[in-house]
């Protein structure tokens, strides 16, 4: 009797293990047997599945909708939006209810990339626009049942971060900061918030999201929204960005909103002298102090409260240098180094690759050279940790 019971329990254990393995298996992308219909223009559905962020399918204005039929049951919908005018958009993911009417099961528009897991796999899905602004779908991917694949982005908004990287444009976060994001976000799992001064157009924003997700960042970046124009000098850049006070107010607000313990930004000379890089640095140097003063920019102080950044590091700052070794193997990336992960991430910036920009380990503007410009918690001791003295 005991042998039979033991055998039965062993059998049940094997069945449970098989079930758990199947349940944990990553969902596979559905690439065939998909049909689209829409109530507006319907001649370029292929632009949603061409892996090209320069093309998109536009839903009809206002009440536009896109219906999708898949021969394979769909367990997750992955939407990438093309932002054209900077206006917010809203849409609903809908499935058929028991009485054959469309029922909303998820909503999107907060981010440019959304992952929508479905509670039950279905064959018919609808994307319905809920805003006046036309919705442009750059890419739409369907997945079967299973766990979310690791490369599928599922963004989060965070109120409190450990570190904020303030960069001028998409791609700067890789070119000049190299292994910073892979090391602190990917390997150490710290809450790292990227803020971008001049986010440029829809294509480059999508490229940025892919690049930083690859580095382990899961907090959706702040797109500050300044115009992509090189003002050459700091004064010229403030003019291009409609005034110094406006820029300082925007950066101060982002600091108060996310409350970073540590900030990192461009060098005082803006690497190769770019006005936007130089001004990101100049603004950060002032705003780490302004954000702590209630009398400065009182609207954001009232909304988020004041905040004191503990440390500010500048790229290529040759005082109080912090040792940065981006050649250390990172367990989270299978032993690849910070340099190697950064090089992979830069390939997502396809528009810049087409312009012959290349990522270089170290490079002419040493992306391992950073110095402590401002501190409220004492000087570093040389252990090579941006988070040193932060409790």
C-alpha positions in Angstrom: 0.0 0.0 0.0 2.8 2.4 0.9 4.6 1.7 -2.4 1.4 2.4 -4.3 0.9 5.7 -2.4 4.5 6.7 -2.9 4.2 6.0 -6.6 1.0 8.0 -6.9 2.6 10.9 -5.0 5.6 10.8 -7.3 3.4 10.7 -10.3 1.4 13.8 -9.1 4.7 15.6 -8.3 5.9 15.0 -11.9 2.5 16.2 -13.3 2.7 19.4 -11.1 6.3 20.1 -12.3 5.3 19.7 -15.9 2.3 22.1 -15.3 4.5 24.6 -13.5 7.1 24.5 -16.3 4.4 25.0 -19.0 2.9 27.9 -17.0 6.2 29.6 -16.6 7.2 29.2 -20.3 7.5 32.5 -22.2 4.8 33.5 -24.5 5.7 33.2 -28.2 5.0 35.9 -30.7 2.2 35.2 -33.2 3.4 36.1 -36.7 0.9 34.4 -39.0 -2.8 34.0 -39.3 -3.6 37.6 -38.4 -6.2 39.8 -40.1 -6.8 43.5 -39.6 -9.8 45.7 -40.3 -10.3 49.4 -39.4 -12.9 52.1 -39.8 -10.5 54.5 -41.5 -7.5 54.2 -43.8 -6.7 50.5 -44.2 -4.0 50.2 -46.8 -0.9 50.1 -44.7 -1.5 47.6 -41.9 2.0 46.2 -42.7 3.5 49.4 -41.2 2.6 48.0 -37.8 4.6 44.9 -38.2 7.7 46.0 -40.2 10.1 46.6 -37.2 10.6 50.2 -38.5 9.9 53.0 -36.1 9.7 55.5 -39.0 6.4 54.0 -40.2 3.1 53.7 -38.5 -0.6 52.9 -39.0 -2.8 55.9 -38.1 -6.2 55.2 -36.7 -9.1 57.4 -37.8 -9.3 60.6 -35.9 -11.4 60.7 -32.7 -13.4 57.4 -32.8 -11.0 55.4 -34.8 -10.7 51.6 -34.2 -8.6 48.7 -35.3 -10.0 45.1 -35.1 -7.6 42.2 -35.0 -8.5 38.5 -35.6 -5.9 35.9 -34.9 -6.2 32.2 -35.7 -4.0 31.5 -32.6 -5.5 32.6 -29.3 -3.9 35.8 -28.0 -2.7 36.1 -24.5 -0.9 39.5 -24.7 -1.0 42.6 -26.8 2.2 44.7 -27.3 1.6 48.2 -28.6 4.2 50.8 -29.6 2.9 54.3 -30.4 4.5 56.9 -32.7 4.3 60.3 -31.1 4.0 63.1 -33.7 2.7 66.2 -32.1 3.5 65.6 -28.4 -0.2 65.5 -27.6 -1.4 62.8 -25.2 -3.4 60.0 -26.6 -5.7 57.4 -25.0 -6.9 54.1 -26.3 -8.8 51.0 -25.0 -8.0 47.3 -25.6 -11.3 45.5 -26.0 -12.4 41.9 -26.3 -15.8 40.4 -27.1 -18.1 39.9 -24.1 -20.6 37.1 -23.5 -23.3 39.0 -25.5 -20.9 39.6 -28.4 -20.2 43.3 -27.6 -16.8 44.9 -27.2 -15.7 45.2 -23.6 -12.7 47.2 -22.4 -10.1 45.1 -20.6 -7.1 47.5 -20.6 -6.2 51.1 -21.4 -3.1 52.7 -22.8 -1.5 56.0 -23.8 0.4 56.8 -20.6 3.5 55.4 -22.2 4.6 55.1 -25.8 5.1 51.3 -25.3 2.5 49.2 -23.5 2.3 45.6 -22.6 -1.3 44.4 -22.2 -1.6 40.8 -20.7 -5.1 39.4 -21.1 -6.8 37.4 -18.4 -8.1 34.9 -20.9 -6.7 34.2 -24.4 -9.0 35.4 -27.2 -9.0 35.3 -31.0 -10.6 38.8 -31.5 -9.3 42.1 -30.2 -10.1 45.7 -30.8 -7.9 48.9 -30.3 -10.3 51.8 -29.9 -9.2 55.4 -29.7 -10.4 57.5 -26.8 -8.8 60.9 -27.5 -9.1 63.7 -30.0 -5.5 63.3 -31.1 -5.0 60.7 -33.9 -3.4 57.5 -32.6 -0.5 56.2 -34.6 0.6 52.6 -34.0 4.3 52.1 -34.9 4.3 48.4 -34.0 1.7 46.0 -32.9 2.7 42.5 -31.8 0.5 39.7 -30.5 1.7 37.0 -28.2 0.2 33.6 -27.3 -0.3 32.3 -23.7 2.6 32.3 -21.3 4.8 34.5 -19.3 5.9 38.0 -20.6 9.1 37.6 -22.6 12.1 39.5 -21.0 12.5 41.8 -24.0 8.9 42.9 -23.9 8.8 46.3 -22.1 6.4 46.8 -19.2 7.1 50.3 -18.0 6.5 51.6 -14.5 6.3 55.2 -13.1 8.2 55.7 -9.9 7.9 58.6 -7.4 11.2 58.0 -5.5 14.4 57.0 -7.3 17.9 56.2 -6.1 19.7 57.8 -9.1 18.7 60.3 -11.8 20.6 60.5 -15.1 19.9 63.8 -16.8 20.9 63.6 -20.4 20.4 66.0 -23.3 19.1 63.7 -26.1 18.2 60.0 -26.8 21.6 58.2 -27.3 23.5 60.4 -24.9 22.6 58.0 -22.1 24.8 55.4 -23.8 27.5 57.4 -25.6 28.7 59.4 -22.6 27.6 57.3 -19.6 28.4 53.8 -21.0 28.1 51.2 -18.3 26.2 53.4 -15.8 22.7 52.1 -16.6 23.7 48.4 -17.0 25.6 48.5 -13.7 23.2 50.5 -11.5 19.8 49.6 -13.0 20.5 46.2 -14.6 23.0 44.6 -12.2 22.3 46.3 -8.9 18.5 46.7 -9.4 18.5 50.3 -8.2 15.7 52.6 -9.1 17.3 54.7 -11.9 15.3 57.5 -13.5 16.4 58.9 -16.8 15.3 62.4 -17.7 15.9 63.7 -21.2 16.1 67.5 -21.9 15.3 67.4 -25.7 13.6 64.2 -26.5 13.2 64.9 -30.3 10.7 63.0 -32.4 8.7 59.8 -32.2 11.3 57.5 -33.8 14.1 58.5 -31.4 11.9 58.2 -28.4 11.0 54.6 -29.3 14.7 53.9 -29.9 15.5 55.3 -26.5 13.0 53.1 -24.7 14.4 50.0 -26.3 18.0 51.0 -25.5 17.4 51.7 -21.8 15.2 48.6 -21.3 18.0 46.6 -22.7 20.2 48.1 -19.9 17.8 47.1 -17.2 15.9 50.3 -16.7 12.2 49.8 -15.9 11.2 53.3 -14.8 9.6 55.2 -17.7 11.8 58.2 -18.6 10.9 61.8 -18.2 10.8 63.6 -21.5 11.2 67.2 -20.4 10.2 68.4 -23.9 12.6 71.1 -24.9 13.3 71.7 -28.6 16.2 69.8 -30.2 18.4 72.7 -31.2 22.0 73.4 -30.6 22.4 76.9 -29.1 26.2 76.5 -29.0 26.7 78.3 -25.7 24.9 77.9 -22.4 23.4 81.4 -22.9 22.4 80.6 -26.5 20.8 77.3 -25.4 18.8 79.0 -22.7 17.5 81.3 -25.4 16.7 78.4 -27.7 14.8 76.8 -24.8 12.8 80.0 -24.2 14.6 81.3 -21.2 16.9 80.2 -18.3 14.1 80.5 -15.7 11.9 78.2 -17.7 14.6 75.5 -18.0 15.6 75.7 -14.4 11.9 75.4 -13.4 11.4 72.3 -15.5 14.6 70.5 -14.2 13.7 71.5 -10.6 10.2 70.0 -11.1 11.6 66.7 -12.4 14.0 66.5 -9.4 11.2 67.2 -6.9 8.9 64.7 -8.6 11.4 61.8 -8.5 13.5 62.7 -5.4 16.9 61.3 -6.5 19.5 60.7 -3.9 22.2 61.0 -6.6 22.3 62.8 -9.9 24.6 62.3 -12.9 24.8 64.5 -15.9 27.0 65.8 -18.8 30.3 67.6 -18.4 30.7 71.3 -18.2 32.1 71.5 -21.7 29.3 69.3 -23.1 31.6 66.6 -24.3 32.3 67.9 -27.8 30.9 71.3 -26.9 27.2 70.8 -27.7 25.1 73.6 -26.2 22.3 71.2 -25.0 24.9 69.0 -23.2 26.5 72.0 -21.6 23.2 73.5 -20.5 22.0 70.2 -19.0 25.1 70.4 -16.8 24.6 74.1 -16.0 21.0 73.5 -15.1 21.8 70.5 -12.9 24.4 72.4 -11.0 21.8 75.1 -10.0 18.8 72.9 -9.6 20.3 70.5 -7.0 20.2 73.6 -4.7 17.0 75.2 -6.0 14.9 72.0 -5.6 15.5 72.2 -1.8 14.2 75.8 -1.5 10.4 76.2 -1.1 10.5 79.8 -2.3 12.0 78.7 -5.7 9.4 77.6 -8.2 6.6 77.4 -5.6 4.1 75.6 -7.9 6.2 72.4 -8.2 7.2 72.8 -4.5 3.5 72.7 -3.6 2.8 69.8 -5.9 5.7 67.5 -5.0 7.4 69.1 -2.0 11.0 70.2 -1.9 13.9 67.8 -2.2 17.6 67.9 -1.4 19.8 65.9 -3.8 22.7 64.4 -1.9 25.3 64.2 -4.6 25.9 65.4 -8.2 28.4 63.9 -10.5 29.6 65.4 -13.8 31.0 63.6 -16.8 34.7 64.5 -17.5 34.9 66.4 -14.2 38.5 66.0 -13.1 38.1 66.8 -9.4 37.0 64.3 -6.8 37.2 61.6 -9.5 35.2 58.4 -8.9 36.8 55.2 -10.3 34.4 53.6 -12.9 35.2 50.2 -14.3 32.7 49.2 -17.0 34.8 46.1 -17.8 33.5 44.2 -14.7 31.3 41.1 -15.8 27.7 41.7 -14.9 25.8 38.6 -13.7 22.4 40.1 -14.7 23.7 40.1 -18.3 25.2 36.6 -18.4 28.7 37.9 -17.6 28.8 40.6 -20.3 30.5 43.8 -19.2 28.9 47.3 -18.9 30.7 48.3 -22.0 29.4 45.3 -23.9 25.8 45.9 -22.8 26.1 49.6 -23.7 27.4 48.7 -27.2 24.4 46.4 -27.7 22.0 49.0 -26.4 23.4 51.7 -28.8 22.4 49.5 -31.7 18.7 50.3 -30.9 19.4 53.9 -31.7 19.1 53.1 -35.4 18.6 56.6 -36.6 22.0 57.6 -35.1 23.7 54.4 -36.4 22.5 55.4 -39.9 24.2 58.8 -39.3 27.4 56.8 -38.6 27.5 57.5 -34.8 29.3 54.7 -33.0 29.6 53.7 -29.4 33.2 53.5 -28.1 34.4 52.0 -24.9 36.2 54.9 -23.2 36.4 57.0 -26.4 37.8 60.5 -26.9 35.5 61.8 -24.2 36.3 59.2 -21.6 33.0 57.7 -20.6 34.6 56.2 -17.5 35.6 59.7 -16.1 33.2 61.2 -13.6 33.8 63.6 -10.7 31.8 64.5 -7.6 30.8 68.2 -8.1 28.4 68.6 -5.2 27.8 66.7 -2.0 25.7 66.9 1.1 27.0 63.6 2.6 30.8 64.1 2.5 33.5 63.2 0.0 33.9 59.8 -1.6 36.6 57.5 -0.3 37.7 56.0 -3.7 35.6 52.7 -3.6 34.1 53.5 -7.0 30.4 53.6 -6.0 28.1 56.5 -7.0 25.9 55.5 -4.1 28.6 55.8 -1.4 27.4 57.5 1.8 23.8 57.1 0.8 21.7 55.3 3.4 
